[in-house]
Amino acid sequence: MRCLFLPLALLAAPVMAQTSPAEQILLKAEDARFHAELTHDAATLDAMTAPEVTYAHFNGALEDKAGLMKSFTHIPFTAIEPTGRRARVLGETGVVRGEVTRHLPDRVLDDAYLAVYVRRAGRWQLLDWVSYALPPAGHDGGRAP
């Protein structure tokens, strides 16, 4: 069973209340992108990913759009949980900093990330993604502020 942990959005409601309407729209777009990863929705991923995207994984590997599309339409995620996100919108550019837990059948990946989006033709597209692995539980170093 695959699910995006939407109840976590309810826990983040106080943070969401402090964001502008434009920032809330950006976060909803990011939620839709995470859902497309989870469900292997190639059409949505394609529309939400800029042609010139650069995706830097926590292990240092870099992918362009073709590599990213292949990866995210085949990785067997069972859940994706974004948390602690902060969004900023400056004109047609949006930045989201947060953490994401991606569940796979055999392991869990905990990353912090910085995502840059650009608004084109009225929709947000991922332009750049940089992530790094979070330290083990019980160690505060590296948590997104």
N, C-alpha and C positions, 0 to 999 in steps of 0.2 A: 504494500500500500504506500502510495506517495502522497505527502501532504506538505503544504507550506504552513508553518505554525502561525496562523493568523491570530490565535489567542495572545501571542506575544505582543501583537500590535496594541492590544488592550492594555497591557502592562506599560507600554510606552506612551499611552495617551497623554500624560502630563507633559512629556517632551513634545509630542505632536501639537499640543495646544499652544506651545510657545513658538511654533514655526509659522511662517507666513503662508498664505494660500498657495503661492508659487512653489514654495519648498514642499508643501504637502503633496502637490501634484507630482513633483519630481520623485518623492518617496513612493508614491503609488505606482509610478512608472517603473521604478526599480523593483518593486514587489512583483509587477507583471513580468519583468525580465527574469527574476528568480523563478517564478512559476513556470515560465517557458523552458528554463533549464531543467526543471524538475520533470516536466511532462514531455520533454524532447520536441517541443513545438518549434520546428525549424523556421516556419514562415514568420512567427513573431520574433524569434531571435534575430533573424536576418533584418527585419524592419527596425529592430531596436539596437542594432549594432552598426556603428559608422564604418564605411568602407576602409578607412585608414586607422582603425582601432589598433591599439597595442595593449596586450594583456600580459602582465607580468605576474606569474604564479609565485607563491610563497617560496618555492625552491629555486627561484631565479630563472626558470624557463620562460621564454617569451613566445607569444603566439600572435599571428596576424588574424584577420577575419576568417580566412579559409580554415586555418588550424583550429580556431576557437569554435567555429560552427561544427566541425567534425567532432571535437571533444564533447561539447555540450549537448549534442544530439545523440551521444552514445554512452555517456557516463551514467551508471545506474544509481543515481541519487534516490534515496528513499525519503528524505526530508531535507529542507533548506530553511534555516532559522536565522534571519537577520536580527541583530540586537544593537542597542546603544548607538543608533544612527543619528548623525547631525547633518543637516542639509543646508546648503547655501546656494542661492541663485543670484547671478550677476548678469543681467541681460539675457542673452541666449546661451549662457554657460551655467552649468550646475555642478556642484561638487558635493559628494556624500562621503563621509568618514564614518566607519562603524566596524562591527564585527559580524561574522557569519559562520554558522556551524552547518556543515554539509555532512549528512549521514549517507554512508555507503553500506552495502550489505556486510562488509568485513571490517570497517573502521569508521572513525569520525574525524573530520578535518575541522579544526578551529583556526580561523584566520581573522586578522584585523585587515582593513583595506581602506584605500582611498580611490574613489571612482570619479571620473570627470565625464560629464555628459554635455552634449551640445544639442540645442533645440533647432531642428530643421523641419520645415513644412509643418510646423505645429506639433511635432512629436519629439520626445527625448530619445537620443541615441547615445550609447556608450562609446566614448572616444578613447579613454585610457583607464586602465585598472592596474593598481599595484597592491599586492597583498603580502603579508608576512605571517608566519605561523605564530600563534600565541604561545606563551610559556605554559607549562603544565599548571593544572589547578593548584591553588594555594600560593602561587607566586605572582605578585602584582605587576612586575616589570612588563612593559609592553602593552598594557591595556589601553584601548583608545580613550582619549580624554573626552 
